[in-house]
Amino acid sequence: MGERVFYITTPIYYVNADPHIGHAYTTIVADFLARWHRLAGYDTHFLTGTDEHGEKIAQAAQKNNEDPQAFVDRMSARFRDAWKKLNIEYDDFIRTTEQRHKKVVQQVLQKVYEAGDIYFGEYEGLYCVGCERFLTEKELVNGRCPDHGTVPEKRKEGNYFFRMEKYREWLRNYIMENPDFIRPEGYRNEVLSMLSEPVGDLSISRPRKRVPWGIPLPWDEEHVTYVWFDALLNYVSALDYPNGEKFDRYWVHAWHLIGKDILKPHAVFWPTMLKSAGIPIYKCLNVGGFLLGPDGKKMSKSLGNVVDPFALAEKYGPDVVRYYLLRDLPYGQDGAVGEAALVERYNADLANDLGNLLSRTVTMIDKFFGGYIPSPGLPEGPDHELIAQAEMLPDTVESLIRRLELTEALKAIWKFIGRANKYIDETAPWALAKDPSKKERLATVLYNLAEALRIISVHIWPAMPNIPGKIRGQLGISDESLFTWESVKRFGVLPAGLRIGEKKIIFPRIESTVELKTASKEEKSEGKKGSGEKAEFITIDEFAKVDLRVAEVLEASRIEGADKLLKLKVKIGDEERQIVAGIAKHYKPEELVGKKVVVVANLKPAKLRGVESQGMLLAASSKEKVVLVTVEGDIEPGAKVK
Ligand code: ME8
């Protein structure tokens, strides 16, 4: 294994608007990784910051009637405040308007210019101010930018160009030879496909007359640096490139985290810029998916489905928001988020699994051993399995984290929590307590539970930095050396005899919730109808609008990354349809094949977790149970249900 050094970066965020959940998610992932690497003994450097030049920012400042510098100062501070609210502990925060950054941008430009990789030319193209880049015809959807929904502006002007195309073959080979350079693999393939055709040269300047807000080119003051060429360099300017100690120490270990919207600048512009400037290439690019609103649609103010992570953090605490996002969204995939799902996750994993384990353990130590952690005897029976699983956990978690499978890492920790809860049921300490001859056995069981909780508290710290302290407080452990990564690799290092602290419920169950988020437009109009009025009768004509049909299930499978959903292929008459149903917790795919179910056949198709669903199954549900409505007897698929 190489040197244990880790450099993690987030994108530097545009300061044209306030921080939102997408920024928060990426930054939480970075903070989780930074904390875990620090815990595991890596020399870690975590950089975030703000992107403050370019047309988009200049326009936002103007709209606000503010001087650009005053505007970016104010907005950048809002990002720093936001990160405090989510317990983000970065080592450095870079702003592209800082002198330390501007200096490096000019140095690198000069270097690339002297290498002969910059020339002046005339350019005509379609520019999206939202993306701050020219889009190719191929990237447009119905003539619009797919990310911003706007029609790009036609631009024709004299710009300096960087010879990006010159490095295309080199980059393509580099990516092919380094399978872990861009992750997950889907995005690597996307980049390889971009590079299979000419990428052209990159326009890297804007005439100062039109865009005065930027860093002047060192050899031509009439032009300012294009915002992406400027922004990407933050990753090295923050390390005091070219001769900083930090640069030498951290740069080659750089892991960049980005969202899929900025794949091309990071995967194509950036490595070719580095190559031309004679700077080594970063270690890897990690591409996250996009968060969608609770309705599975792209979050937008006009749809009213924007989820505010800072309001959620205020209501439930930052640790809960962090855990929820890290646990529910497999890194690299798109996924819906919302308050109801957060509460569900909270009740299941935190209030039930972890909360119960802690309160049962502390209560029993208090009751059976007067509040002192007892001294264990020799392990027997189920102890062996608990101990073996505890000792395997750190390596399992480490390898999942290094592969960026964060959801899986948390699942592994919760599997162990589940194991410990099961251990209580298996050993039944309350029964042992009734038999004085079983006192030593009881001591062993309770000791093992306290030790398991110590190990758990260390593992969850990167996700939930505030919680471990509370767990340790209740177990009465204060010795820092018991909270190192090394110390969790061995079971049984917790000293006996510690006096436990005061018992408190850390995660009270949330019975119901008044949702914070503003309801989406559809919900709002439904809400209006429903509020205060009695359920109305519907006419037979209204009922007849719903086309219910018998459908035969031909195939059923799970959907990766969506643990509640199943994808079904059903037959309705001669037609085959795909239906996505939220029944994975209640039915195994193989149980469904051959069943005749009832579906709403004229429901408008919708996408669930990106998978199209052309209809809906009927099911009866009560509390946690869900049972499908099926049809018995000899009737062909497609028959109408009336
Ligand atoms: O692109 N879901 O800044 P930006 C998940 N300044 N992540 C999301 C998201 C969503 N719905 N929306 C945004 C810029 N993000 C440039 C970067 S870097 C040298 C310059 C996250 O403020 C995601 O990480 O538009 C995305 O890449 C980033 O915010 C874009 O932030």
Residues whose N, C-alpha, C, O or C-beta is under 5 A from the ligand:
A	BS01	ME8	P11 I12 Y13 Y14 G22 H23 T26 D51 A231 L232 I258 G259 K260 I262 G289 F290 L291
